[in-house]
Structure formats: structure tokens, C-alpha cells
């Protein structure tokens, strides 16, 4: 059942490339590759020579940044 649930979630998600991520955030690809190397951004899904990310993971990362920035210190 867990595997079926994962498959359904993947069907509802989409893969995005670095161009999408940089446009969405306004940050550079170099910044994201630095974050990936530090374990602070999801690792890419390698498809041949291409790298893609799950839209849901990018969205969750961004939402976490928003939440952290609005939390009182």
C-alpha cells in the first residue's frame, strides 16, 4: 500500500529544473548548488545528464524559509 501511495503522490507532482527554481526564487544556480553541497536544499534527481527536483520538495523548502523568517526571534 505504501508503494501505491508513493506512486500516486508522484503522479500528482511534477519535476522542475534549475531554471524554474532560480526564476521562482530569484536566487542563482550557484547559490543552490552550494546549499545542496551543504545539505540545506534537496538533492537533485539525476536523469541522464539532467538534474530535476520534485516541485513539492522545492515548495516545502521555500515554505520553510518563509515560516522561519516570520517566526519571532
C-alpha positions, 0 to 999 in steps of 0.5 A: 500500500505504501508503494501505491501511495508513493506512486500516486503522490508522484503522479500528482507532482511534477519535476522542475529544473534549475531554471524554474527554481532560480526564476521562482526564487530569484536566487542563482544556480550557484547559490543552490548548488552550494546549499545542496553541497551543504545539505540545506536544499534537496538533492537533485534527481539525476536523469541522464545528464539532467538534474530535476527536483520534485516541485513539492520538495522545492515548495516545502523548502521555500515554505520553510524559509518563509515560516522561519523568517516570520517566526519571532526571534 
